[in-house]
Amino acid sequence: MPTAIAVTSADLVLPPTDQQTPTAATLQAPEAQSLDLAIGDMNLLLEQHGHVVAVYPAGIGAAHERRLHAIRSVLESDRIALLRTDLPPLGVAVLVRQLRQLSVCDFSPGVVASAARLLAHYIHAGALLNSVARLDRVPVSLKTHAKSWVPGSQFAVLAGPSPQLVRVSPSAEPPTGPPFTTQLMVAKGQLTSEWVQQTLAPAWGVQAVQECALPSGSPRWWGTGKLVEFASFLPDISVIYQLVSSVRRENCHWCGMELIGDRCAFCSSPLAPPENRKHSLGVLSHGAPAPPAT
């Protein structure tokens, strides 16, 4: 069975790209499910899949995050990876779908889990906002805060891979996009605008634009419900597979799980010093290598 991918909200599970892409399990918040039932559900996932990779945005409630760690602690399981990401909710949903695609490839659970940090570098996640007055996850200058109060103002904000903020106007250039071929996922909130589809998408040269429902956590993450959230992503699983395959694999010196990058996704142990490693063949890269040409 493939490694199970889990999320903290059902709206972070995008439609599959093909019939082979599995769905993701939902790890309910404390107010929606008792701890006993949550532990039982996680135990069932482990029995069915062997390993669970749970991805959740940094903006979830503190009680929900504590619940995840409590379940892992009660089960005393080193087969549960808890991956906290700073991507906004739609970016998380895109990342989760890519991990779902990887879970049915010939990668070990450790590689699937540690691939999350690598793939996040290739997701350009942002939003069109009517106000940045309550935005605290991307740097905003006092001057921009003041402009936010001008009626009709709109701002294009990129949260990752590097923060950008642009006040939208006919003469303004959109935020710098990915230097490689992508598709664009768009989720509309309470803001009525076609700027993302009509201006941003052509400027970024995306192959296609897909639409989905706005994740429930997006208004809280962006500080307003008047937004259009977007995320560009590598759509081709063969490119994603080649990208992950290009990074040399190591074995965690603590738990023994296979990993790519500089930290084990299951036990959080950093990669052993070079003199203590048993090197394998491949390309050493702890950063973000360029995606393979398509």
TORVOGU-542267 format. One record per residue (C-alpha): residue in three letters; y negated, z, x. Coordinates in pm, 1 decimal, always signed. Layout:
BEGIN
@code: ala, Y: Y, Z: Z, X: X
...
***
This chain:
BEGIN
@code: met, Y: +0.0, Z: +0.0, X: +0.0
@code: pro, Y: -356.4, Z: -68.6, X: +122.1
@code: thr, Y: -581.6, Z: +215.1, X: +230.2
@code: ala, Y: -755.7, Z: +359.4, X: -77.6
@code: ile, Y: -1135.3, Z: +314.9, X: -92.1
@code: ala, Y: -1322.5, Z: +571.0, X: -301.1
@code: val, Y: -1680.8, Z: +609.9, X: -422.0
@code: thr, Y: -1883.9, Z: +878.4, X: -595.8
@code: ser, Y: -1998.2, Z: +666.9, X: -890.4
@code: ala, Y: -1825.8, Z: +393.8, X: -1088.4
@code: asp, Y: -2136.0, Z: +170.7, X: -1069.7
@code: leu, Y: -2084.6, Z: +142.0, X: -692.4
@code: val, Y: -1773.7, Z: -69.4, X: -761.1
@code: leu, Y: -1882.7, Z: -433.9, X: -772.2
@code: pro, Y: -1660.6, Z: -699.9, X: -929.8
@code: pro, Y: -1391.2, Z: -820.3, X: -687.8
@code: thr, Y: -1445.5, Z: -1138.5, X: -491.1
@code: asp, Y: -1091.0, Z: -1259.9, X: -558.7
@code: gln, Y: -761.0, Z: -1149.0, X: -706.7
@code: gln, Y: -658.3, Z: -980.1, X: -380.1
@code: thr, Y: -959.8, Z: -747.2, X: -360.5
@code: pro, Y: -852.7, Z: -406.1, X: -496.9
@code: thr, Y: -1079.7, Z: -179.2, X: -694.5
@code: ala, Y: -1206.2, Z: +158.9, X: -573.0
@code: ala, Y: -1131.3, Z: +508.3, X: -699.6
@code: thr, Y: -1414.0, Z: +722.8, X: -837.4
@code: leu, Y: -1456.0, Z: +1080.0, X: -713.5
@code: gln, Y: -1627.6, Z: +1255.9, X: -1001.4
@code: ala, Y: -1920.6, Z: +1497.1, X: -969.5
@code: pro, Y: -1853.0, Z: +1870.6, X: -1028.6
@code: glu, Y: -2013.4, Z: +1863.7, X: -1373.9
@code: ala, Y: -1781.1, Z: +1580.9, X: -1481.4
@code: gln, Y: -1447.5, Z: +1715.6, X: -1355.9
@code: ser, Y: -1297.1, Z: +2049.6, X: -1261.9
@code: leu, Y: -1203.5, Z: +2117.0, X: -900.3
@code: asp, Y: -832.3, Z: +2144.0, X: -987.7
@code: leu, Y: -830.4, Z: +1798.7, X: -1146.8
@code: ala, Y: -1031.4, Z: +1652.1, X: -859.3
@code: ile, Y: -783.3, Z: +1791.0, X: -606.7
@code: gly, Y: -495.2, Z: +1650.5, X: -811.1
@code: asp, Y: -654.4, Z: +1305.6, X: -824.3
@code: met, Y: -713.3, Z: +1302.5, X: -448.8
@code: asn, Y: -358.7, Z: +1417.6, X: -380.8
@code: leu, Y: -227.5, Z: +1134.7, X: -599.0
@code: leu, Y: -435.9, Z: +883.1, X: -404.5
@code: leu, Y: -288.7, Z: +1013.7, X: -79.0
@code: glu, Y: +63.6, Z: +988.5, X: -216.8
@code: gln, Y: +7.6, Z: +632.7, X: -336.8
@code: his, Y: -194.0, Z: +494.4, X: -44.0
@code: gly, Y: -138.2, Z: +723.6, X: +253.1
@code: his, Y: -508.5, Z: +739.3, X: +349.3
@code: val, Y: -837.9, Z: +757.9, X: +157.8
@code: val, Y: -1176.0, Z: +633.0, X: +278.4
@code: ala, Y: -1452.2, Z: +784.4, X: +61.8
@code: val, Y: -1798.7, Z: +628.7, X: +96.6
@code: tyr, Y: -2103.0, Z: +795.8, X: -54.9
@code: pro, Y: -2483.0, Z: +752.8, X: -29.9
@code: ala, Y: -2696.6, Z: +1018.9, X: +134.9
@code: gly, Y: -2883.4, Z: +1061.1, X: -193.4
@code: ile, Y: -2601.8, Z: +1214.7, X: -399.2
@code: gly, Y: -2637.5, Z: +1572.4, X: -518.7
@code: ala, Y: -2563.3, Z: +1852.8, X: -273.7
@code: ala, Y: -2299.6, Z: +1998.2, X: -506.7
@code: his, Y: -2118.7, Z: +1663.5, X: -521.7
@code: glu, Y: -2115.4, Z: +1634.8, X: -142.7
@code: arg, Y: -1986.6, Z: +1991.7, X: -108.4
@code: arg, Y: -1712.9, Z: +1905.9, X: -360.6
@code: leu, Y: -1589.1, Z: +1622.0, X: -137.3
@code: his, Y: -1563.0, Z: +1847.2, X: +166.0
@code: ala, Y: -1402.6, Z: +2122.6, X: -41.5
@code: ile, Y: -1127.6, Z: +1887.1, X: -161.1
@code: arg, Y: -1056.5, Z: +1774.3, X: +193.7
@code: ser, Y: -1046.5, Z: +2136.1, X: +310.7
@code: val, Y: -816.4, Z: +2256.7, X: +30.9
@code: leu, Y: -571.7, Z: +1973.1, X: +92.3
@code: glu, Y: -596.4, Z: +2035.7, X: +468.1
@code: ser, Y: -568.0, Z: +1660.9, X: +506.2
@code: asp, Y: -666.8, Z: +1458.2, X: +809.4
@code: arg, Y: -594.9, Z: +1145.9, X: +604.3
@code: ile, Y: -926.8, Z: +1163.1, X: +414.2
@code: ala, Y: -1235.7, Z: +1002.6, X: +572.2
@code: leu, Y: -1571.1, Z: +1108.8, X: +424.2
@code: leu, Y: -1834.1, Z: +850.0, X: +514.9
@code: arg, Y: -2195.8, Z: +938.9, X: +438.3
@code: thr, Y: -2427.4, Z: +639.3, X: +465.3
@code: asp, Y: -2806.6, Z: +604.0, X: +461.4
@code: leu, Y: -2786.8, Z: +268.6, X: +283.9
@code: pro, Y: -2949.6, Z: +258.6, X: -61.5
@code: pro, Y: -2708.5, Z: +252.7, X: -357.6
@code: leu, Y: -2678.8, Z: -125.6, X: -394.1
@code: gly, Y: -2622.6, Z: -155.9, X: -19.4
@code: val, Y: -2348.4, Z: +106.1, X: -51.4
@code: ala, Y: -2184.5, Z: -95.7, X: -330.0
@code: val, Y: -2188.9, Z: -409.6, X: -113.5
@code: leu, Y: -2044.3, Z: -218.2, X: +183.2
@code: val, Y: -1771.9, Z: -67.1, X: -35.7
@code: arg, Y: -1665.4, Z: -409.9, X: -159.1
@code: gln, Y: -1635.3, Z: -532.1, X: +199.7
@code: leu, Y: -1417.7, Z: -231.2, X: +284.6
@code: arg, Y: -1206.5, Z: -306.4, X: -21.9
@code: gln, Y: -1157.9, Z: -658.5, X: +116.2
@code: leu, Y: -1063.9, Z: -522.4, X: +460.2
@code: ser, Y: -819.3, Z: -270.8, X: +312.5
@code: val, Y: -569.2, Z: -547.8, X: +233.2
@code: cys, Y: -597.6, Z: -703.4, X: +579.5
@code: asp, Y: -377.0, Z: -604.1, X: +872.1
@code: phe, Y: -609.2, Z: -326.8, X: +990.8
@code: ser, Y: -506.8, Z: +36.0, X: +1024.8
@code: pro, Y: -682.3, Z: +299.8, X: +808.4
@code: gly, Y: -879.9, Z: +417.2, X: +1111.4
@code: val, Y: -1019.6, Z: +70.2, X: +1178.0
@code: val, Y: -1104.2, Z: +13.6, X: +810.2
@code: ala, Y: -1292.4, Z: +343.8, X: +797.0
@code: ser, Y: -1480.0, Z: +301.6, X: +1124.4
@code: ala, Y: -1571.9, Z: -57.0, X: +1030.5
@code: ala, Y: -1816.3, Z: +87.6, X: +776.7
@code: arg, Y: -2072.7, Z: +171.4, X: +1046.6
@code: leu, Y: -2037.2, Z: -174.1, X: +1199.6
@code: leu, Y: -2070.2, Z: -365.0, X: +872.9
@code: ala, Y: -2374.5, Z: -161.9, X: +764.5
@code: his, Y: -2570.1, Z: -332.8, X: +1045.7
@code: tyr, Y: -2528.0, Z: -666.5, X: +867.7
@code: ile, Y: -2648.1, Z: -552.8, X: +525.4
@code: his, Y: -3020.1, Z: -606.1, X: +464.9
@code: ala, Y: -3084.7, Z: -362.8, X: +179.8
@code: gly, Y: -3417.2, Z: -320.2, X: +6.4
@code: ala, Y: -3611.1, Z: -326.1, X: -318.0
@code: leu, Y: -3920.0, Z: -460.6, X: -486.6
@code: leu, Y: -4116.8, Z: -157.1, X: -609.4
@code: asn, Y: -4422.8, Z: -110.9, X: -826.5
@code: ser, Y: -4511.1, Z: +205.8, X: -633.1
@code: val, Y: -4426.0, Z: +375.6, X: -303.9
@code: ala, Y: -4596.8, Z: +702.3, X: -397.0
@code: arg, Y: -4263.0, Z: +885.5, X: -419.6
@code: leu, Y: -4073.1, Z: +684.1, X: -158.5
@code: asp, Y: -3955.2, Z: +922.6, X: +114.6
@code: arg, Y: -3665.0, Z: +732.5, X: +274.3
@code: val, Y: -3876.3, Z: +463.1, X: +443.6
@code: pro, Y: -4194.7, Z: +533.7, X: +646.0
@code: val, Y: -4505.7, Z: +475.8, X: +433.1
@code: ser, Y: -4859.4, Z: +497.1, X: +574.5
@code: leu, Y: -5141.8, Z: +682.4, X: +395.7
@code: lys, Y: -5321.0, Z: +349.5, X: +348.0
@code: thr, Y: -5016.3, Z: +201.1, X: +177.3
@code: his, Y: -4981.5, Z: +513.1, X: -37.4
@code: ala, Y: -5342.3, Z: +462.8, X: -153.1
@code: lys, Y: -5279.4, Z: +95.6, X: -234.3
@code: ser, Y: -4982.3, Z: +206.5, X: -439.1
@code: trp, Y: -5219.5, Z: +344.0, X: -702.4
@code: val, Y: -5388.7, Z: +6.0, X: -758.4
@code: pro, Y: -5266.9, Z: -133.4, X: -1093.7
@code: gly, Y: -5033.6, Z: -429.3, X: -1056.5
@code: ser, Y: -4941.2, Z: -357.3, X: -694.1
@code: gln, Y: -4591.7, Z: -444.8, X: -578.9
@code: phe, Y: -4418.6, Z: -369.9, X: -252.0
@code: ala, Y: -4119.1, Z: -529.3, X: -82.5
@code: val, Y: -3938.3, Z: -255.4, X: +106.5
@code: leu, Y: -3646.4, Z: -300.2, X: +343.4
@code: ala, Y: -3449.9, Z: +17.2, X: +417.6
@code: gly, Y: -3202.1, Z: -127.1, X: +664.3
@code: pro, Y: -3098.8, Z: -234.6, X: +916.2
@code: ser, Y: -3459.7, Z: -167.0, X: +1025.1
@code: pro, Y: -3733.7, Z: -36.3, X: +791.2
@code: gln, Y: -4000.8, Z: -278.9, X: +673.5
@code: leu, Y: -4269.3, Z: -254.1, X: +406.3
@code: val, Y: -4482.2, Z: -542.4, X: +280.7
@code: arg, Y: -4738.0, Z: -544.2, X: +1.6
@code: val, Y: -4651.9, Z: -847.0, X: -210.8
@code: ser, Y: -4924.0, Z: -1110.0, X: -244.3
@code: pro, Y: -4938.9, Z: -1491.6, X: -251.9
@code: ser, Y: -5030.3, Z: -1498.7, X: +118.3
@code: ala, Y: -4797.7, Z: -1223.6, X: +240.9
@code: glu, Y: -4477.7, Z: -1307.0, X: +427.9
@code: pro, Y: -4160.4, Z: -1143.6, X: +290.1
@code: pro, Y: -3980.0, Z: -889.4, X: +508.6
@code: thr, Y: -3785.6, Z: -1039.2, X: +796.5
@code: gly, Y: -3438.9, Z: -1131.3, X: +679.1
@code: pro, Y: -3099.3, Z: -1172.5, X: +843.0
@code: pro, Y: -3066.9, Z: -1432.4, X: +1122.4
@code: phe, Y: -2729.9, Z: -1542.0, X: +987.0
@code: thr, Y: -2592.2, Z: -1689.0, X: +664.4
@code: thr, Y: -2566.6, Z: -1445.4, X: +374.0
@code: gln, Y: -2556.6, Z: -1414.3, X: -1.0
@code: leu, Y: -2789.0, Z: -1190.4, X: -200.5
@code: met, Y: -2695.9, Z: -926.4, X: -458.0
@code: val, Y: -2973.5, Z: -835.2, X: -702.6
@code: ala, Y: -2992.5, Z: -545.3, X: -949.7
@code: lys, Y: -3288.3, Z: -526.7, X: -1187.1
@code: gly, Y: -3441.5, Z: -200.4, X: -1298.9
@code: gln, Y: -3744.9, Z: -158.8, X: -1523.0
@code: leu, Y: -3963.8, Z: -395.5, X: -1319.2
@code: thr, Y: -4007.3, Z: -744.6, X: -1463.3
@code: ser, Y: -4035.2, Z: -983.2, X: -1170.0
@code: glu, Y: -3862.1, Z: -1292.3, X: -1032.3
@code: trp, Y: -4008.9, Z: -1246.5, X: -682.4
@code: val, Y: -3674.2, Z: -1161.5, X: -526.2
@code: gln, Y: -3501.8, Z: -1472.2, X: -662.4
@code: gln, Y: -3795.9, Z: -1711.7, X: -631.3
@code: thr, Y: -3958.5, Z: -1599.3, X: -305.2
@code: leu, Y: -3732.1, Z: -1370.4, X: -102.4
@code: ala, Y: -3406.6, Z: -1561.7, X: -150.0
@code: pro, Y: -3550.0, Z: -1898.5, X: -32.1
@code: ala, Y: -3729.5, Z: -1729.2, X: +259.0
@code: trp, Y: -3401.9, Z: -1573.6, X: +372.7
@code: gly, Y: -3206.8, Z: -1895.7, X: +318.4
@code: val, Y: -2930.3, Z: -1724.9, X: +123.0
@code: gln, Y: -2631.3, Z: -1928.8, X: +7.2
@code: ala, Y: -2622.7, Z: -1781.8, X: -342.0
@code: val, Y: -2773.7, Z: -1506.4, X: -556.8
@code: gln, Y: -2554.3, Z: -1273.7, X: -761.9
@code: glu, Y: -2672.8, Z: -1019.8, X: -1018.5
@code: cys, Y: -2523.9, Z: -685.2, X: -1114.4
@code: ala, Y: -2624.4, Z: -369.6, X: -1299.6
@code: leu, Y: -2858.7, Z: -129.0, X: -1123.6
@code: pro, Y: -2668.5, Z: +170.2, X: -978.6
@code: ser, Y: -2755.7, Z: +495.8, X: -1153.1
@code: gly, Y: -2869.1, Z: +655.9, X: -826.5
@code: ser, Y: -3118.1, Z: +381.1, X: -736.7
@code: pro, Y: -3429.2, Z: +517.9, X: -918.3
@code: arg, Y: -3385.0, Z: +853.2, X: -744.0
@code: trp, Y: -3324.7, Z: +691.4, X: -405.9
@code: trp, Y: -3632.1, Z: +464.6, X: -429.2
@code: gly, Y: -3856.7, Z: +714.7, X: -608.0
@code: thr, Y: -3916.2, Z: +493.9, X: -913.6
@code: gly, Y: -3724.4, Z: +322.7, X: -1191.3
@code: lys, Y: -3960.6, Z: +24.4, X: -1184.7
@code: leu, Y: -3779.8, Z: -175.5, X: -921.4
@code: val, Y: -3559.0, Z: -470.8, X: -840.5
@code: glu, Y: -3302.0, Z: -373.9, X: -580.0
@code: phe, Y: -3144.0, Z: -630.8, X: -348.1
@code: ala, Y: -2894.7, Z: -647.5, X: -62.1
@code: ser, Y: -2789.9, Z: -944.2, X: +150.5
@code: phe, Y: -2438.2, Z: -950.1, X: +289.3
@code: leu, Y: -2175.4, Z: -1153.1, X: +471.7
@code: pro, Y: -1970.4, Z: -1303.1, X: +187.2
@code: asp, Y: -1680.9, Z: -1459.1, X: +376.8
@code: ile, Y: -1387.4, Z: -1224.6, X: +442.2
@code: ser, Y: -1273.7, Z: -1446.0, X: +730.9
@code: val, Y: -1606.9, Z: -1385.6, X: +906.2
@code: ile, Y: -1587.9, Z: -1010.4, X: +833.6
@code: tyr, Y: -1230.2, Z: -1003.1, X: +962.0
@code: gln, Y: -1325.8, Z: -1182.4, X: +1282.4
@code: leu, Y: -1625.3, Z: -953.8, X: +1330.7
@code: val, Y: -1416.5, Z: -638.3, X: +1303.5
@code: ser, Y: -1139.1, Z: -790.3, X: +1516.4
@code: ser, Y: -1387.5, Z: -868.7, X: +1796.6
@code: val, Y: -1451.6, Z: -499.7, X: +1866.5
@code: arg, Y: -1208.2, Z: -326.3, X: +2099.7
@code: arg, Y: -992.0, Z: -61.9, X: +1940.5
@code: glu, Y: -935.6, Z: +283.6, X: +2082.1
@code: asn, Y: -724.5, Z: +580.4, X: +1978.2
@code: cys, Y: -899.5, Z: +903.9, X: +1885.1
@code: his, Y: -820.9, Z: +1164.0, X: +2150.4
@code: trp, Y: -823.9, Z: +1438.0, X: +1884.2
@code: cys, Y: -632.2, Z: +1310.0, X: +1580.2
@code: gly, Y: -479.6, Z: +993.6, X: +1722.4
@code: met, Y: -626.4, Z: +758.1, X: +1460.9
@code: glu, Y: -718.1, Z: +407.4, X: +1570.0
@code: leu, Y: -1092.3, Z: +339.9, X: +1570.8
@code: ile, Y: -1365.7, Z: +97.0, X: +1664.8
@code: gly, Y: -1707.7, Z: +212.4, X: +1777.8
@code: asp, Y: -1790.0, Z: +550.3, X: +1925.7
@code: arg, Y: -1664.9, Z: +801.0, X: +1665.9
@code: cys, Y: -1351.1, Z: +861.0, X: +1462.4
@code: ala, Y: -1419.4, Z: +820.8, X: +1090.7
@code: phe, Y: -1143.8, Z: +1065.8, X: +991.6
@code: cys, Y: -1206.1, Z: +1367.5, X: +1215.9
@code: ser, Y: -1561.3, Z: +1282.0, X: +1335.1
@code: ser, Y: -1459.3, Z: +1333.3, X: +1696.7
@code: pro, Y: -1662.9, Z: +1121.5, X: +1942.8
@code: leu, Y: -1490.6, Z: +868.2, X: +2161.9
@code: ala, Y: -1343.5, Z: +1021.0, X: +2477.9
@code: pro, Y: -1533.1, Z: +964.8, X: +2807.8
@code: pro, Y: -1444.0, Z: +633.4, X: +2976.1
@code: glu, Y: -1238.9, Z: +800.9, X: +3248.8
@code: asn, Y: -1012.0, Z: +956.6, X: +2982.9
@code: arg, Y: -948.1, Z: +642.3, X: +2779.8
@code: lys, Y: -649.8, Z: +411.9, X: +2779.1
@code: his, Y: -819.1, Z: +76.2, X: +2753.8
@code: ser, Y: -680.1, Z: -200.5, X: +2537.6
@code: leu, Y: -758.8, Z: -569.1, X: +2532.9
@code: gly, Y: -1060.1, Z: -688.3, X: +2340.5
@code: val, Y: -1435.8, Z: -688.4, X: +2339.1
@code: leu, Y: -1612.1, Z: -358.6, X: +2405.1
@code: ser, Y: -1906.6, Z: -320.0, X: +2171.8
@code: his, Y: -2034.5, Z: +0.8, X: +2020.2
@code: gly, Y: -2337.7, Z: -175.6, X: +1873.8
@code: ala, Y: -2349.2, Z: -466.9, X: +1632.4
@code: pro, Y: -2214.8, Z: -792.6, X: +1775.1
@code: ala, Y: -2344.7, Z: -1119.1, X: +1638.2
@code: pro, Y: -2135.6, Z: -1242.6, X: +1345.1
@code: pro, Y: -1900.3, Z: -1530.2, X: +1427.4
@code: ala, Y: -2034.6, Z: -1877.7, X: +1360.5
@code: thr, Y: -1927.8, Z: -2028.2, X: +1031.5
***
